[in-house]
């Protein structure tokens, strides 16, 4: 089976899988006046990697924060629609309760506790667990297996680690909560291409080997569509297109405006996102 056919089959399988997360026509307003999301709907199936794509300001981070109930700290609120996890509304759950339900967000910007060591940062991810020290230690070993660099730096203060190591630490801390679903916000931001590939390969292994479902918000459309099963494209707070990753990679508008490939197949970075030709979905 070719890589494209394999990706398409994976996308179809993901689409047919049990829905863990359902976002239904949500609107989000900040400060009671600024409408940021305008009827966003998406599904995250069990065992899949779902990509939420779009440029800066499209609404990707706001969507993730709406799901994880982190909007209130920024004077934002969901004013319309519903968000369901395993068929139950999450509207009245605190972020801590959502973590206990199995949903954890890795924030944009590699947020670590700089004064703590790498291992102390990882262990903070287990604070909601009640399954005992032995289980936590097993998961710590699991994190070190996926991120051997963290084992080497486990006694170093997080402030003295590299950007890539901090991103690994942030993902590892999320894993320590024993999640069913991870909301991963811009994991490639500020990282060298080689590190981006390394991070995404680990994310793929976590999905395949640990069964963790992932909703991935990412500006790097090219790399995201190589690892995701299904994708949604956001523009100005709306979903303008969705489909399997393989279908989106072949879509002419996605090629031109997000992958930098013109209709004649040539790379055309000069015209990428120039809007000289209106997008078909805005016509």
N, C-alpha and C positions, 0 to 999 in steps of 0.2 A: 504494500500500500504506500502511495506517495505521501510526502509530508502534508500537502494540501488536502488530500483525501482523508488522511488520518485526523487532521485538525477539524475538518467538516464533520466527520463521524463523532469526534469528541464533543463538538458543539451541539449536534443533534441529540446525543446522549444526555448532555447537561440540560438541554431544553426540556427533555422528557422526565427529568429527575424530580423528586419531591421538592416543592418550594419551601425553603426555610424562611426567606425574607420577602415580603411583598410591600412595595411602596406604591400607593394608589393615589394618583392625581393630587400630590401635595403642593401647597403654596406656603412659602416662608416669607415673613415680613420682619425687617429689622427696624427697631426704634418706632414701631407702629406706623411707619410711612413708606419704607423702602422695600418694594416688592422684589425679591431676589429669585425665588423659584416660582414658576408659573405653570403648575400642573404637571409635575414630574411623576412618572410611573416607571417602575422597573421591578424585576424579579431576580432573586439570587437563589439558584437551585442548590440542593445539597450535593456536596462533592465537586462543585464547579469553581472555576475562576471567572468572574464576571468583571469586565472592564468598564469603567465610567470615564469617558474620554471627552476632551475639549480643551480649549485654550484657557489662559489665565482669566479669571472672572466669569467663567461659564456657569459656575454654581456647583462644581464637583465637591469642594470641601463643605459647603453649606448642606449638601445632600447627606454627606456622611455624618455631620454633626446633628442633623435632624433625626437620623436613625438612632444615634447613640445618646440623644437627649442632652447635648452639650450646648444648645443654642441659648439657653436662658442666661448663661454667664456673659453672653455678648448682646443681650437685649434683643434676641431674636425669638420667634415663635412660629410653630406650624399653625396656620390659620384655616387651612382647608385640607381635606383628604385624610388618609389614614396610613399608618405604618404597622404592619403585622409581622410578628415573628412566631413561626409555628402556629399560625392561625389566630394568635392572640395579640390584641393591641398593646403597643409598648408606650402609649402616650403617658400613662401614669407611673411609669417605672423610672427610678433614678438611674444615673449611669452605673452606680455600683450594683444595683439590682440587675441591670442588663448584663453586666459582666458575669454575675452568678447564673444568668440564663444561658451564657455561652457566647455573648457578643462583646467583642473588645475592639477598640479603635487604636490604631497606631497613628499618632498625629503627624501632620506635615511638619518638617523641620527637625526631626530627630530629637525630640524632647527627652533629655536624660537629666537625672539629678546629678549635677556636676560635682558636688562635694562627696558623693558616694562612690564606692568602687564599682567596677563592672558587675561583680557578683552580687553586691548589695542592691544594685539597680534591678538585676534579674529577679531577685527574691521579693522585691516590692510587688512584683506582678502576681504573687501567690497569696496576697493578704486576704482575699475573699474566700480562700479554700479552707475546707474543714475535713480533708481526707488524710491528714496526718503527714508527719515529717518525711516518712519513707517515700511516700508518693511524690512529694515535692522534690526530694533529692533525685528520684528517678527522672523527673522531668527536667531538672537542672542538667543532669548528665545528657539527656536527649538534646537539649539546647546546645550544649557544648559539642555534641556530635555533629549537628548541622552547622555550627559556627565555631570551628576549632580555633579561630583567631581570638574568640572571646575567652576561651580557656587559657590561652597564653597571657591575656591581659586582665584576667579576672581580679587581680589585686590592685590594678591601676585605677586611679580616680578617673571618672568618666570625662572630666574636663581635659585630660591629657591624652585622650584617644582621638583617632582620626574621624573624619566625617563618615567614612564607610563603616568603621567599627561602632560608631554611635548609632547608625541605622540598624546594624545587626543587633545591637543591644536593645534598641526599641522594639524590634520584632521579637527578639528572644524574651523580653519582659512580657509581651503580650501572650506568648506561648505558655509562660509560667502560670497563667490564669486557667489553663486547660480549656481553651476556647473551642467552640464548634464553628464559629464564624469570625473572621478577622476583617475589619474595615481598614484598608491600607491606603494611606493618603500620600501621594507623590513620593514613592520610595526612591525614585531616581534623582530627585532634586539635588543639585549641587555635587553630584558624584561623577567621577571619571567613567567613561564608557565601559572600561573593563570591570569596574566595580558594579556598575549597573547590571551587566550580564551576570555577574556572580550572585548578586542579590536576587535577581529574578529566577535563576536556576534553583536557588534554595527555596524560594517561594513555590516553585513548581514541585519540588520534592516534598515539601510540607503538605501540599495539596494531594499528591498522589500516594504518599506513604503514610501520612498521619490522618488523612481524610478531612483536613481543615478546609472549609468553604471560604472563599475569599471574594470580597468586593473591593476592587482595585481602582482608585482614582488616580489618573495619570495623564500628564501632558504629552509624554513621549509615546505617541500613538504607534509608532513603528515597533518598538520593543513590546508594548502592551499587547498588541494584536498577535504577536508571535507566541505569547504565553497564555493568553486568555482563551476561553471557549466561546464566550459570547460578549458582545459589547453594545454599549449605548453611547451615543454622541450627544453632548449637551452644547447648546449655544444660547447665550443670554437667558439662562434659567429654564430652558425648554429642551426636551428630548426631541431632536430633529431626525434621528435615524437610529435603528438598532438592527442587529442581526448576528449571525455566527461570525466569529473572528475571520474565518476564511472568506466569507461573503463581503465583509467590510473591507478586507485587504484588496479585493478586486473591484470595489465600487469606484467609478471614475472620479466622483467628487471627493471621496476620501483620499484617493491617490493624489489628486491635485492639491487639495487644501490642507491635508494633514501629513501625507507621506512625501510630498515634494516631487511627485512624478507627473509630468504633463501628459496629455492625452496621446501624444505620439510616443510615449514611453521614455522620454528623455528627462533627466533630472532638471528641474527648473526652480531653483531656490529663489531666484529673483522675483518670481510671481507667486510664490507660496503665500496664501492668506492675503493676497493683494486685493482680492474682490474685484479685479478687472472684469471677470465674468461672474455674474451673479450665480450663487449656488442654486441648484435645481430646487432645493427644499424651501428657498426663499422667494421663488418665482411666483 
